[in-house]
Amino acid sequence: MSVKVHDTFTPWLNEYAQKPKKMNNIVKRHASQIQFNSAASAPVDTGALKNSMEIEQLDFTIGRIVWEIHDGVDYGVYQELGTSRGVTAQHFLGRAAEQQEDKFFKDIAKELEQ
């Protein structure tokens, strides 16, 4: 009598191990596009707001991938949301995120299907 022990899970595990890296690349690519689009549509006076847009990875663990798109000036939030003192909301960052939303979810869904 003999018993054969073999591993049929290794190919699946190797593929699964690459998923977080692939997902991180998708999230980073879309965050970069949001950064680019928000900078392109940011209001320009001196160009400081437009030139200060950047992305930063805040977390990359299993089940949690976080990239942040932010500006580097004190007044960016007032340009984005407006003020009660007459600054009209520009929504340059929110609009850029909304424009990317469908493409982002399609890319995530496509990767999960593979």
N, C-alpha and C positions, 0 to 999 in steps of 0.2 A: 504494500500500500504506500502511496506517496501523496504528498500535498504540495501543490505549486502555489507559491505566493508571488504575486506580481502587482505592479503598481499601474493602475489604469488612470489614476488621478493626476500624475505628474504633468502631462500636457495641459490639462485643465488648470491646474494650480499655476503653472508658468504663465499661461495666458491671463489668468485672474490677477496675478501679481503685477502685470503691466497696466491693468485698468486704471489704478489711481494716477499713475504717471500720465497716461493718455488723457484722463479727465482733467488733470491739472493743466495740461497743454491747451485743452479746449477752453477752459476758464480763463487762462492767461491770454490767449489769442483774442477772446471777446472783450476782456478788460482793456487790452491794448487798443482795440477798435473803438471802444467807448471813450477812452482817453483821447484818441485822435479826433473823433467826432465832436467831443465836448470842447476841445481846444479850438477846433475850426469854427464852432458857432458861439464861442464865448464873446461877450461884448468887449470891444477894444477901445481903450482910451490911451493908455501907455503901452499896452501889450503885456503887462506884468501878469494879469490873470491868465491869459491865453498861454503864456510861456511857462506858467507854474504848474500846469496840469501834469500829474504823474500817477503811476500805479505802484502798488506795493503789495507783496504777498504777506498776509498776516498769519495764515495757518495752512499747513499741509499735513494732515494726518488722515488715516483711514476714515472715510465718512465725512470729512470736513476739509473743504478746500475754500479758502477765503482770499480774494484779491480785493483791494480797495483802490478806488479811483478818487483822488482828492486834489484840491488846489492848494497852493502854498502861500496864499495871501489871506489877510485878515478879513477882507470884504467880499470874498467869493460867495459866501452864504447869502449876503444881502442882494447880490446880483442874481443869484439863483431863485430866491424866494420873494424878493422885493421887500419894501419897508412901508411903514405907515407914513413916512415922510416924503413920499413921492418917487422913490426908486421903483420902477416897474419890474416885476419878475421876468427874468429872461429864460429860465428853465433850460439852460444850455447843457447841464449835466443830466438832469432827468430825461430830457428829450433824447439825448444820445443813448441812454440806457434803454428807453422804450423802443428806439429804432433797432436796437440790436437784439431785443428779446426773442422774437420768433426764430431768428437764425441760431441763437444760442441754444434754445430748447430743441431745435431740429438736430443740431450737432450732437447734443447730449443723448437724445433718443437714438440716433444713428449708432453711436458708440455702444450704447447698452444693448442694442439688437445684435451686435456682432458677437 
